[in-house]
Amino acid sequence: MPEIDEVLLGFTRALRAAGVGVTHDRSAGFLEATALVGLHSRAATYAAGRATLCSTPDDLLRYDQVFEAYFDARDGLPREKPAPPSRPVTSSLSLTEGSGDGEDGGSDDAVRALASDVEVLRHRDLATMTASEKHHLAAMFATLRPRPPMRRTVRHEPHRRGRVDAARTLRASMRVHGEPARIEWRHRRQRPRRVVLLVDVSGSMSGYADALLRLAHTMTRELGVRGGQVETFTVGTRLTHLTRALRSRDAERALVAAGSAVPDWSGGTRLGETLQVFTDRWGRRGLARGAVVVVFSDGWERGDTALLGEQARRLRSVAHRLVWVNPHRGKVGYEPVQQGIVAVLPHVDDLVAGHTLATYAELMEVVARA
């Protein structure tokens, strides 16, 4: 049944987005196994996928989480899940050691050790993290506090300083029969600028794709609360609009939905062509006009780099600011020598690092000041 196969393949794509190394052979094996055990039993489908799609112990935990979120959503019966208790990142230092002697020294040392481990994790390269470290890091995305970039509108509002509001000052004077009145001031209103995120999900960016989508979800949620608007797309061999999927308040459900929507995970890179599609279909129509556009990519381009440079120029011409986030930018010895990066550099306002949680916090400031 083609429709059932599409649902099952969507589940494998969601697993791949969650960090499980699902290959095409394993996907085919999963389809064969479910055909043998049948789809009448949820437990049988679960066992078939667990046996064919998981290869390491770290995969099992992610498999359970994705399976529950994906098939609950597909069944249309999402269950209310209790919020997991917040757990600090544990260090190798035992927290019980020295805790029973009534002294504060051991407790202080343990707190300092925990703080040190959290700080180390904030500066750890995301591509080199283990599955356990990534699990702890996911909770730390809540520490990011993105602020929307602001723009001035043509309308004015009363303010305690700025330009003299002659009309209001005159009306105040008329109310006291022409006697001198308090001077009224005004300034131009401010509104949040739109933020557009273009996330490269090609093979060379696979180590960062999960974290980048978590970052996009965090920005979508936090800036939305502050009146801002975030639009997210993935770029690779094709352009995919992910804004609706990332609007879910639950981060895990949002990532599962995003993984199901993206068809070109870990594929090739044709940034020039996908940026052209974005600019033609969305950018010039108004989505990117006056917005802060953030591109997450390492610049490895399999297509025509001249086309990439031209599309970056077109995108910059309609955007308020173009920010390029390269995960290799902050590494020791990095030089922007990739042909794709060389092609876009003349049209980029900011080239920033994007390989650790700490660099994401710095990126939040760059966007807020844009």
FIDRENTI-515866 format. One line per field, with one value per residue (C-alpha): x negated, y, z; residue in one letter. Coordinates in steps of 0.05 Angstrom, whole numbers, plus 5000, padded with zeros to 4 digits. Layout:
BEGIN
X <- [X; ...] .
Y <- [Y; ...] .
Z <- [Z; ...] .
residuo <- [A; ...] .
***
This chain:
BEGIN
X <- [5000; 4964; 4996; 4974; 4903; 4901; 4920; 4866; 4813; 4833; 4818; 4748; 4735; 4757; 4708; 4653; 4668; 4664; 4594; 4606; 4562; 4617; 4591; 4631; 4617; 4645; 4706; 4718; 4709; 4759; 4811; 4799; 4803; 4869; 4897; 4881; 4907; 4966; 4990; 5049; 5006; 4971; 4924; 4905; 4889; 4848; 4808; 4796; 4768; 4726; 4695; 4680; 4667; 4625; 4551; 4524; 4550; 4555; 4604; 4653; 4672; 4682; 4721; 4770; 4780; 4790; 4835; 4882; 4885; 4891; 4944; 4985; 4989; 5005; 5061; 5090; 5088; 5031; 5023; 5011; 4940; 4916; 4860; 4794; 4759; 4703; 4636; 4571; 4513; 4476; 4401; 4353; 4351; 4399; 4449; 4458; 4384; 4374; 4447; 4460; 4406; 4446; 4393; 4407; 4341; 4363; 4428; 4393; 4343; 4399; 4435; 4371; 4359; 4430; 4422; 4356; 4385; 4443; 4394; 4351; 4413; 4432; 4365; 4362; 4365; 4435; 4409; 4363; 4414; 4439; 4514; 4515; 4482; 4531; 4588; 4563; 4549; 4621; 4645; 4594; 4625; 4677; 4621; 4618; 4656; 4665; 4691; 4725; 4689; 4729; 4747; 4776; 4844; 4871; 4920; 4902; 4923; 4916; 4850; 4811; 4759; 4746; 4775; 4824; 4896; 4920; 4994; 5000; 4961; 5007; 5070; 5044; 5031; 5102; 5131; 5101; 5123; 5057; 5013; 4947; 4957; 4912; 4875; 4898; 4849; 4856; 4814; 4825; 4855; 4815; 4837; 4800; 4767; 4782; 4726; 4716; 4674; 4645; 4616; 4569; 4585; 4535; 4487; 4431; 4478; 4508; 4470; 4504; 4572; 4608; 4581; 4597; 4670; 4672; 4645; 4697; 4752; 4725; 4724; 4794; 4823; 4786; 4791; 4864; 4877; 4844; 4886; 4834; 4841; 4793; 4796; 4753; 4733; 4684; 4639; 4600; 4622; 4690; 4725; 4773; 4816; 4815; 4848; 4913; 4877; 4835; 4893; 4908; 4892; 4860; 4790; 4788; 4854; 4832; 4767; 4804; 4853; 4795; 4758; 4820; 4826; 4754; 4742; 4667; 4631; 4556; 4561; 4522; 4514; 4542; 4545; 4547; 4608; 4646; 4631; 4656; 4721; 4728; 4716; 4763; 4819; 4814; 4762; 4782; 4855; 4843; 4821; 4748; 4760; 4734; 4721; 4658; 4639; 4594; 4562; 4533; 4484; 4411; 4408; 4394; 4428; 4434; 4468; 4446; 4412; 4423; 4498; 4492; 4457; 4510; 4567; 4534; 4530; 4604; 4623; 4581; 4615; 4683; 4663; 4646; 4585; 4555; 4520; 4481; 4468; 4411; 4398; 4324; 4316; 4297; 4248; 4173; 4139; 4202; 4197; 4257; 4228; 4286; 4311; 4382; 4360; 4314; 4373; 4421; 4372; 4379; 4454; 4455; 4461; 4437; 4399; 4404; 4387; 4440; 4411; 4426; 4483; 4440; 4434; 4510; 4517; 4470; 4512; 4574; 4540; 4520; 4592; 4620; 4574; 4587] .
Y <- [5000; 5063; 5108; 5063; 5059; 5135; 5139; 5089; 5123; 5189; 5156; 5136; 5208; 5233; 5184; 5209; 5280; 5260; 5233; 5159; 5133; 5106; 5085; 5067; 4993; 4997; 5034; 4978; 4926; 4963; 4960; 4886; 4871; 4909; 4872; 4806; 4822; 4863; 4932; 4910; 4913; 4975; 4931; 4891; 4954; 4980; 4916; 4913; 4983; 4973; 4911; 4940; 5015; 5018; 5001; 5029; 5034; 5109; 5098; 5061; 5121; 5166; 5112; 5106; 5182; 5191; 5129; 5154; 5226; 5207; 5153; 5189; 5248; 5203; 5169; 5237; 5219; 5256; 5238; 5288; 5273; 5296; 5347; 5312; 5336; 5384; 5349; 5387; 5362; 5315; 5314; 5259; 5285; 5248; 5296; 5252; 5253; 5295; 5315; 5282; 5316; 5380; 5423; 5470; 5458; 5394; 5424; 5486; 5442; 5402; 5464; 5492; 5426; 5426; 5498; 5480; 5421; 5464; 5516; 5464; 5436; 5506; 5511; 5440; 5431; 5402; 5356; 5320; 5309; 5241; 5226; 5233; 5301; 5324; 5301; 5345; 5403; 5401; 5426; 5482; 5514; 5543; 5588; 5626; 5692; 5717; 5788; 5812; 5863; 5927; 5976; 6046; 6058; 6121; 6132; 6171; 6162; 6205; 6199; 6233; 6257; 6260; 6312; 6367; 6347; 6415; 6395; 6365; 6423; 6474; 6437; 6436; 6511; 6523; 6486; 6538; 6596; 6607; 6607; 6570; 6495; 6436; 6417; 6350; 6303; 6246; 6193; 6142; 6076; 6012; 5944; 5878; 5860; 5793; 5741; 5690; 5628; 5586; 5521; 5479; 5405; 5375; 5320; 5366; 5400; 5336; 5342; 5409; 5400; 5376; 5433; 5485; 5463; 5466; 5537; 5554; 5526; 5567; 5631; 5617; 5609; 5665; 5718; 5701; 5716; 5784; 5801; 5780; 5733; 5678; 5641; 5578; 5541; 5484; 5486; 5430; 5400; 5433; 5486; 5465; 5512; 5490; 5548; 5511; 5449; 5490; 5528; 5470; 5489; 5421; 5420; 5344; 5343; 5403; 5367; 5304; 5343; 5380; 5314; 5286; 5347; 5351; 5302; 5317; 5304; 5294; 5302; 5345; 5420; 5466; 5531; 5575; 5541; 5537; 5610; 5628; 5590; 5624; 5694; 5683; 5650; 5682; 5736; 5786; 5774; 5807; 5753; 5773; 5847; 5888; 5824; 5798; 5737; 5685; 5630; 5570; 5536; 5517; 5541; 5475; 5484; 5429; 5475; 5539; 5585; 5644; 5631; 5627; 5694; 5726; 5698; 5723; 5792; 5790; 5767; 5822; 5874; 5860; 5842; 5891; 5850; 5784; 5742; 5680; 5628; 5580; 5524; 5525; 5600; 5597; 5539; 5549; 5557; 5568; 5611; 5628; 5595; 5551; 5574; 5582; 5626; 5667; 5678; 5704; 5744; 5809; 5808; 5786; 5836; 5788; 5723; 5690; 5623; 5571; 5508; 5514; 5536; 5596; 5619; 5613; 5661; 5709; 5701; 5722; 5789; 5799; 5788; 5833; 5890; 5883] .
Z <- [5000; 4976; 5029; 5086; 5057; 5054; 5128; 5147; 5105; 5137; 5204; 5180; 5158; 5226; 5259; 5213; 5233; 5307; 5297; 5285; 5228; 5184; 5115; 5053; 5066; 5136; 5111; 5060; 5114; 5158; 5103; 5092; 5166; 5175; 5114; 5148; 5218; 5193; 5213; 5256; 5319; 5344; 5385; 5323; 5284; 5342; 5347; 5272; 5271; 5333; 5303; 5234; 5245; 5309; 5309; 5375; 5446; 5438; 5380; 5424; 5468; 5408; 5372; 5431; 5434; 5359; 5353; 5407; 5381; 5308; 5311; 5364; 5316; 5257; 5296; 5313; 5386; 5418; 5491; 5545; 5569; 5637; 5634; 5647; 5710; 5696; 5706; 5709; 5668; 5714; 5721; 5738; 5809; 5855; 5886; 5948; 5964; 6026; 6032; 6099; 6141; 6151; 6116; 6058; 6023; 5987; 5964; 5937; 5900; 5869; 5846; 5816; 5781; 5752; 5729; 5697; 5660; 5634; 5610; 5575; 5541; 5517; 5481; 5454; 5379; 5365; 5310; 5360; 5415; 5435; 5435; 5511; 5508; 5455; 5499; 5556; 5508; 5483; 5551; 5550; 5488; 5537; 5564; 5498; 5500; 5429; 5420; 5356; 5313; 5311; 5256; 5259; 5227; 5194; 5251; 5314; 5386; 5449; 5484; 5540; 5491; 5416; 5369; 5391; 5378; 5354; 5346; 5416; 5447; 5413; 5435; 5507; 5503; 5476; 5535; 5582; 5538; 5503; 5565; 5558; 5568; 5576; 5513; 5485; 5450; 5402; 5367; 5313; 5333; 5330; 5307; 5304; 5238; 5207; 5213; 5158; 5172; 5115; 5142; 5100; 5111; 5062; 5080; 5101; 5152; 5180; 5246; 5260; 5228; 5291; 5333; 5280; 5278; 5354; 5348; 5296; 5342; 5400; 5359; 5331; 5401; 5437; 5383; 5373; 5446; 5436; 5375; 5323; 5265; 5243; 5177; 5170; 5107; 5094; 5033; 5002; 4936; 4945; 4986; 5042; 5084; 5157; 5194; 5208; 5234; 5282; 5314; 5361; 5433; 5446; 5417; 5405; 5369; 5327; 5307; 5289; 5246; 5213; 5200; 5166; 5121; 5096; 5038; 5025; 5091; 5082; 5007; 4960; 4962; 4908; 4947; 4885; 4856; 4922; 4939; 4870; 4883; 4951; 4922; 4863; 4902; 4971; 4976; 4923; 4940; 5007; 5057; 5056; 5040; 5098; 5138; 5173; 5132; 5167; 5124; 5161; 5114; 5108; 5036; 5002; 4935; 4882; 4833; 4799; 4850; 4803; 4808; 4884; 4886; 4842; 4884; 4948; 4915; 4897; 4967; 4999; 4954; 4985; 5056; 5111; 5131; 5108; 5161; 5142; 5197; 5181; 5232; 5214; 5223; 5296; 5291; 5296; 5229; 5189; 5127; 5082; 5020; 4999; 4932; 4957; 5015; 4969; 4922; 4976; 5020; 4981; 4994; 5067; 5124; 5179; 5174; 5243; 5275; 5289; 5318; 5392; 5437; 5458; 5386; 5379; 5438; 5402; 5339; 5379; 5394; 5321; 5299; 5355; 5335; 5260] .
residuo <- [M; P; E; I; D; E; V; L; L; G; F; T; R; A; L; R; A; A; G; V; G; V; T; H; D; R; S; A; G; F; L; E; A; T; A; L; V; G; L; H; S; R; A; A; T; Y; A; A; G; R; A; T; L; C; S; T; P; D; D; L; L; R; Y; D; Q; V; F; E; A; Y; F; D; A; R; D; G; L; P; R; E; K; P; A; P; P; S; R; P; V; T; S; S; L; S; L; T; E; G; S; G; D; G; E; D; G; G; S; D; D; A; V; R; A; L; A; S; D; V; E; V; L; R; H; R; D; L; A; T; M; T; A; S; E; K; H; H; L; A; A; M; F; A; T; L; R; P; R; P; P; M; R; R; T; V; R; H; E; P; H; R; R; G; R; V; D; A; A; R; T; L; R; A; S; M; R; V; H; G; E; P; A; R; I; E; W; R; H; R; R; Q; R; P; R; R; V; V; L; L; V; D; V; S; G; S; M; S; G; Y; A; D; A; L; L; R; L; A; H; T; M; T; R; E; L; G; V; R; G; G; Q; V; E; T; F; T; V; G; T; R; L; T; H; L; T; R; A; L; R; S; R; D; A; E; R; A; L; V; A; A; G; S; A; V; P; D; W; S; G; G; T; R; L; G; E; T; L; Q; V; F; T; D; R; W; G; R; R; G; L; A; R; G; A; V; V; V; V; F; S; D; G; W; E; R; G; D; T; A; L; L; G; E; Q; A; R; R; L; R; S; V; A; H; R; L; V; W; V; N; P; H; R; G; K; V; G; Y; E; P; V; Q; Q; G; I; V; A; V; L; P; H; V; D; D; L; V; A; G; H; T; L; A; T; Y; A; E; L; M; E; V; V; A; R; A] .
***
